[in-house]
Amino acid sequence: YEQLLKADTLTGKYLSGRLSIEPPKKRRTSPHYISLIGCRENNLKNIDVSFPLDMLTVVTGVSGSGKSTLIKKLLYPAMQKELNASNEKIGQFTRIEGKYKQLQSVEFVDQNPIGKSSRSNPITYLKVYDDIRNLYANQKLAKMRNFSAKHFSFNVDGGRCEVCKGEGEVTIEMQFMADVHLTCEACGGKRFKKEVLEITYEGKNIDDLLNTTIDDAVAFFAAHKQTKIAEKLKPLQDVGLGYVTLGQSSSTLSGGEAQRIKLASFLSKSESKEKVLFIFDEPTTGLHFHDIRKLLDSLQALIEKGHSVIVIEHNLEMIKCADYVIDLGLEGGEKGGSIIAKGTPEEIAKCKESYTGSALANDK
């Protein structure tokens, strides 16, 4: 551990304090809010809760204190009903009130996969693949062969390998054992026909490009004046996914990675005038200090665009960067379901009954 503190690595720098996630110098305030009156679902003790908008609000508390019940079973479905006329079942509470007319919709950004198909990947989710396919279809050799954008897709017949149907592998079903997945012999796992792979852009064919990391792809397209594509990929870089390849199957992405791809897709919709309430459930799970820093920057970017962010979280780095904290507890289960403290992280730190407050006060 002593050696790690001195190491010239990101982990060493954060642990030793040479790098740190600094809380904002000024906490936001807002006249807009959502209030849930008489929350009594599960272990919630008939509490009234106000969620400020236009800022980063973090809901804290020990496991079983009622965070998920409050957010997932009450706030989210109640706001869906208010804004989207949803019929989703809502937990028990008396009424909703507040000043939230500026909101047009609510989004729960969970860790579910971004697509069920193995062909789904980060660039299909962000709709950047359309621009890339058009770019390849406009190359001289592609035009000579009458190739259109669809020939560079592995979702439709035309340019994809006909043996594996663009999967890159062939599945052999076994009667009494797990299915066996073998690399397709026809395309060698490249998913496209030989004639399609002969089309290149600046020395890269479509398979080369799909195996390029997002970091390298942003630099590649920027260097070759494809600024539109580079800008569309940039949000993936901003949320800390620069190491993921463009064509990486969604089935190989972790829940946290899927959640950040969804976040990147919202960040990329800069032209949208719609004001959204974003709800996240522990987005820091599995993240390094440096990734948490990037995540916080991305959440702040959403707020700067006029959106509101509410996060269920245990991570101290996220909590201390919040504009407002709602701390539930004191314990879990029957001994939970009450509001122990609410306010800025500085105000929470002064509450001696709050476990979150004690942790914030001792975090030097």
N, C-alpha and C positions, 0 to 999 in steps of 0.2 A: 504493500500500500504506500509506503514512504517513497518507493521508487516511482510508483504511478503518479504521485503528486508532482514529481519533478519532471515527468515525461513530457516531451514536446508533442503531445497528442491532444485532440479536442477533449477527450475524457479527462486527461491529466490537468488541462488548463481550467476546465469547469470545476473539478474537485478542489483544486488549489486556490480558486478564486481569481486566477489571471483572466479568465473569461467569466462573465455572468449574465444572467437575464435580468436586466434592470427594470423595475416597475416604472410606470409612467410618472412623470413629474407632477402631473395634474390629473385628478380623476374627473371624468365627465359627469355632468348633471343633465337632467331632462325633465320637461313638464309632462311628457307622455308616459303612460304606464298601463298595465293590465292588473286588475285586482280580482282574485278569486276569494269569495266570501263563504265561510262555513265548510272548509275542506275536511271531509270525514271518511274518505275512502281508506280501506285497510286500517293501518295504525295511526292515521292522521287524527289529531285530537281537536276536530272542529275549529281549525285555524283559519285566519284571514291572512292572505299573502299578496303583496304587491310586487310586481316585476317591472322595474324601470325599463324603458325602451331607449333606442338610439345609443346604446352603450353595451359594454361587455358585463353581463351579469352571471355570476357563478353561484351554483347551488351546491353547498357542501354538507358534510355530516358523515358519521360512521356508517358502515354497511348496515342496512336494515332500518335506517333512521327515517325513511319515507321519501327520499329524493326521487326515486324512479316513479313511485306512485303519484307524487305531486306533479311531475313533469309529463310522464308518459300516459298516465290514466286520467289526468284532469286538464292540465294546461294545453297540451297538444290537441287532444280531441275537441276540447271546448273552443279553441281558436279555429280549428278546421270547420267546425259548425258555424262559427261567426263569419268567417271569411270565405269559405268554400262551400257552404251549405252541405256539409258532410253529414251522413247518418251514422258515423262510427259511434260505438258505445262509449259513453262518458261515465266516469266514476261519480261518487256522491259528493256534491257540494251544493250550496244554496243558490248562488248567482255569480255572474261575471259582470264587472263594471270597469270603467276607466276611460282613458283618452288614447285610443289606438286606431282612430279612423284613417291615419296615414298608411296603415298596413294594408297590402293587397292580398298577401298569402302567407302561409306558414310552411316551413320545410323542416322535417326531422331528418337530419343527416346521420344515418346509422352506419353500421359496419357490415351491412349485407353486401354480397357480391354485386359488381356493377353490371354483370350480364350472365345469363345462364349458359350461353353458347361458348364453346372453347375458342370460337373465332372472335369473340368479343375481346377488346383490348383498350388501353388508355386512349389511343387516337381515334378509335371508332366512337367511343363514349363522348369525346370532346368534339366530334365531327370534323377533325382535322384531316382524316384520311381522304375525304372527298377532294380536298385541295391537292393532296399528294398524288392521288390517282390522275387528276386532271393534268398535273405537271408532267407525269410520265406519258400520258396520252398525247401530249403536245410535242414530244421529241420527234425528230426527223424520221428515225427508223420506225417508230410506232405509226406515224402517219402513212409511211410507205406500205406498211403491212395492214393498214385499215383497222388498227387497234383503237378502241375507245376507252374511256375511263373504266368501264365494267371489266375489261380484260385484266385490270390490276387489282381486282377484288377477289378474295377467296370465298365470297358468299354466293356467287352466281357462276353458272357455267360460262365458259368462254376462254379465259386465260388461266383459270386454276387447274391444278392437276386433276385429271378425271379419275384416277385410281383412288386417291385418298380424299377427293372432293374438297381440297384446300385445307385439310386437317394437318398434313405433314406426317401423319402416322396412320397405320392401319390397325384396327382393333380386332383381335381374334377372341371370340367368345368361347369360354371354357365352361363345360357343363358343371363340374364340381369344384372348380377353382376360380380365383379372381381372373378377370379378363386380362389378356396379354396385349400390350401396346408395342407395336414394332414400327420403326422408322420406315416410311414409304420408300420402296425400292425404285419406283418410277421417277420420283422427283428428288429423292435423297433428303426428304424432310423440308424442302424449300417451298412446297405448297403451290408452285406455279409451273406452267409448261416451259420447256426449254426456250421456245421462241420469245416468250414474254420476258424471261430472265436475260435475254440478249439486249433488251432495251435498257440503256443506262442514262443516268443524269449525273454529270460531273464525276463519272467513274463508278457510281454506285447503281446496282440494279435494285429492284423493289425488295428483294430478299435481304440484300446488304443493308438497306435503309431500315427495314423492320427490325433488324438485329442491332441497330444503333441505339445508344442510350439517349435519353432526352437531353442531357447536358450537351453531348456531342452533336445531336441533331439541331439544337438551337444555334450552336456556333456554325454548323455546316450551312444551314439555310440563310443565316445572317451574312455569312461570307460570300454567298452567291446571290445576294440581293433578293432573296425570297422572304422579304420582311413580314408579309402577311402570315405565312406559315410559322415563321420563328416567333411572332407575337402570340399566335394561338397556342403554341407549345409552352410559352414562358410561364403561364400559371402553374403548370405541372412542376416546373423547376422551382417556382416560388414556394410551393408547399412542401419542398424537400424530397421530390421524387425524381431528381435528376439521374439517379442510378438505374431507373427502370427502363427497359427497352421499349421502343415504340410499338412493337408487335407482341409484347408479352401477354400471354393469355390471361384473361381475368380470373381463371380458375387457380392460377398460381400466385395471385396477389393476396396478402393478408387482409384481415378486416380493417386494420388501421390504414393500409394503403388504399383500399377501396374507398374508405371514408374521405381520404385526402384528395382522391381523384374527383369525387363528387364536389368537394370544396373548390377544387380548381375549375370545374365546369361552371360553377356560379361566379367565380372571379372573372372568367372569360366573357361573361355576358355584360360587358361594360356599357353597352348601349341601352340596356333595359332601364326604364324609368320606374319600374315596379318596386315598391318597398316591401321587403320580406322579413319575417321573423324567423331566424335560423336557430334551431335547437340541436345541440350536440351532446352525446352521451359518452363521457370520458374519452375525448379524442387524443389524449396524451398517452394512452395505453401502449406500452412497448416502445415508446420514443426516447431517443437520446436527448440530452440537454439541448444540443445544437438543433435537433429537429423540432423540439418544443419551441425554440426561439423563432424558427421559420413559420411554424403553425400560428403562433401568436401574431406575427407580422401579417399573416393572411387573414386572420380574424379581424384584426384592426383595419385592414384594407376593406373588408366587407362593411364595417361600421362607417368608415369614411365615405363610402358610396351611399350612405343613408339607410342601411339595413340595421337590424337589431339582432344581438347574439345572446343566447342563454345557454350556459354550459353546465352539465352535471360533472363535477370533478373532485378528485382527491389530491391531485398534484399541487404542491405548494407553489411551484413556479407560476402555474396558471392562476392560482388563487391570489397571489400577491400582485398580479398584473390586472386584476379585475377592477372595474369602476365601482361595482356594488356586489356584496356577498350576502346570501341568505343561508344561514347555518341551521341545520335541523339536528335534532337529537332528543335528549342528551345521549341516550344509548340507542340500541337497535330493538326491533320488535315492539313489544308492549311498552317498553320504557322509552320508545322513540316517538316521532310524530308531532313534536312541538318545535316552535321556532325558538332557538336559544339566543341567536344574535342576528342582527342585520345592519348593513351599512358598508362603509368603505373598509378595506383590509385593515387600515389603522384603527378603526373603531372596533372591529372584530377582535383584534389583538389585545384590546383592553378588557375584554370579557373573560373573567377568570373561570366561569363555568364552562366555557366552550373549549372543546379539544382542539378545534381548528384555531381558535384564538391563541391557545397556549403554544401551538406549533408555529404560528406566525410570529409571536412574541419572542420565541427562542431561535428563530431563523436569522442568524447573523451573516 
